Amino acid sequence: MAFNSRSSVLESTASGAMPVFTSTDPYVWARNEIDLRTNKQNKIPFFYKESLRYILAKLGSLSYLNSETQIVNVKCVHANPERTIAKLHQENNIILPIISIDQETSDNDDTRRRNSPSLVLEKYWSDTKKRAFRLMSLAPRSVNISYGINVWAKYKNNLDQITEQIRLIFNPHLVIKNPYTNVASAFIESEADQSTLDVGDREERILRKTFGIVLEAYIPNPQFLLTSTGEIEEFNSETTIY
């Protein structure tokens, strides 16, 4: 699990034993306490945004070898295919090859979901406080996020070079690393040639390679600190995804 080293913890200096539960089941009590302390602010993660940013950075590091044996960096942009192709036809200053990526869909993954409400109990070591803390949260939600990656080029040689590099990035998968995760995995699910070969006399031929990417991840719930007195307090840290 990845934690933000700059996070602050609401620490209790009290001591004592855990409370004795009589009529109330401890898991029911914990879920009720978490529900009371969950608000709009701490319930909004930015996993979608950070994951897309990470993939953008990875694709933006690609390059190709031109006809003069010079290494040229490839630009990567966030745009759907329709917007990208419209820009290519409208503007003459766009340099090919170029890579575009967009998030297409997001679906629940029923094969990885939990069938009943569960609690996640964890330990977090604070280098600043020099002590361990007990954290609890509701179980995360399993999701599959689909992305479309399009490679646009004028020449087949350039397209092939970039295609090979994308396959290597996802060989066998790409591990997404951001403030929310360091183990979520993205896979190539499909690959297709969408090149336009029949064009008009005044139009240039544009080669296009499309990759369908699926990211298997878990959307996190807010984490809370379980104090030594058996109370639950907000844990001021960016929630973590697995």
Secondary structure by P-SEA (a helix, b strand, c coil): cccccccccccccccccccccccccaaaaaaaaaaaaccccccccaaaaaaaaaaaaaaaabbbbccccbbbbbbbbbccaaaaaaaaaccccccccbbbbbbcccccccccccccbbbbbbbbbbccccbbbbbbbcbbbbbbbbbbbbbbbccaaaaaaaaaaaaaaaccbbbbbccccccbbbbbccccccccccccccbbbbbbbbbbbbbbbbbbcbbbbbccccbbbbcccccccc
